[in-house]
Amino acid sequence: MGQVHQNLWRLQHNLRCWSNSRIGDLPKKVAEAHGSLDSLLQQDQDPGLPNVPLGHIRAATNKLTALERQLEIFWAQRSHAK
């Protein structure tokens, strides 16, 4: 019985490591992407600073949208598991 418990504990540890490496902390990533986009938009509106290329704003928006969608899918899957 001890060997089964040890194998299950090792599996749990490995799955958590895999999850952190593949997904990471999604809410933190969303917050960082949101902050990055806000920073770009503020810089673009400041007349004293050079304009931000539209491609940078579009890329930041796409990244934020993708992360928010990923987070939405995560919570939808989690709600079905409970």
Secondary structure as the mmCIF struct_conf table of DSSP 4:
data_model
#
loop_
_struct_conf.conf_type_id
_struct_conf.id
_struct_conf.beg_label_comp_id
_struct_conf.beg_label_asym_id
_struct_conf.beg_label_seq_id
_struct_conf.end_label_comp_id
_struct_conf.end_label_asym_id
_struct_conf.end_label_seq_id
HELX_RH_AL_P HELX_RH_AL_P1 GLY A 2 ARG A 22
TURN_TY1_P TURN_TY1_P1 ILE A 23 ILE A 23
HELX_RH_AL_P HELX_RH_AL_P2 LEU A 26 GLN A 45
TURN_TY1_P TURN_TY1_P2 PRO A 47 GLY A 48
BEND BEND1 LEU A 49 LEU A 49
HELX_LH_PP_P HELX_LH_PP_P1 PRO A 50 PRO A 53
HELX_RH_AL_P HELX_RH_AL_P3 LEU A 54 ALA A 81
#
